[in-house]
């Protein structure tokens, strides 16, 4: 199977032990599958963007700054991987080329205007992935932010159109935080990409890949 895994920067963490655990799982999964990992910028990207904004950078420049941080994080993950090329592709064609020679390819962001959620959806579309896995800090998709409202309802499945309606009400800004970026959802919808949003712990990557997601994630159903 060809799978794209979107690892948010906060999910990956800035911690060698945790990054190593993700690397081990990815290498293991790559014995049976072709794996593309898209790494996010996390807290560091948000901090850089906050300071850049204070310095009057516009949103596009803030996005470029965020992208550089996602690539730095990608290089951290690469440091712990033996089977991936020590190179962060800057676009989808380059990632695809690398995947002809390697079972693991790691990249960060690409261009301004969205987050790595959309990057991973576009990559999944470009390489014709069978599955898109979006690792987050919660157990999938909720009716509201569960960190704000602990009583928010968790969905085991949700139609992509319903999720688009929920997300469309939110504002899009560099460094913003949403369950999934609107552009990502539109790509998932147009190409009917099977997508699972799940709690981003290393051991969950294989679990979700094997279809055992109900306790720890949400299936986004393409219509
Ligand atoms: P992230 O994808 O990390 O944002 O990109 P996020 O979802 O807020 O963070 P985590 O990692 O899941 O916690 C960081 C920022 O980089 C820019 C955006 O400004 C984004 O908010 N970015 C990233 C782009 O402009 N284009 C990309 O392809 C990727």
Boltz pocket constraint, residues with backbone or C-beta under 6 A from the ligand:
constraints:
  - pocket:
      binder: B
      contacts: [[A, 7], [A, 8], [A, 9], [A, 10], [A, 11], [A, 39], [A, 40], [A, 41], [A, 42], [A, 43], [A, 45], [A, 59], [A, 62], [A, 63], [A, 64], [A, 65], [A, 66], [A, 67], [A, 70], [A, 108], [A, 109], [A, 110], [A, 111], [A, 112], [A, 113], [A, 114], [A, 115], [A, 116], [A, 117], [A, 119], [A, 173], [A, 174], [A, 175], [A, 176], [A, 177], [A, 178]]
      max_distance: 6.0
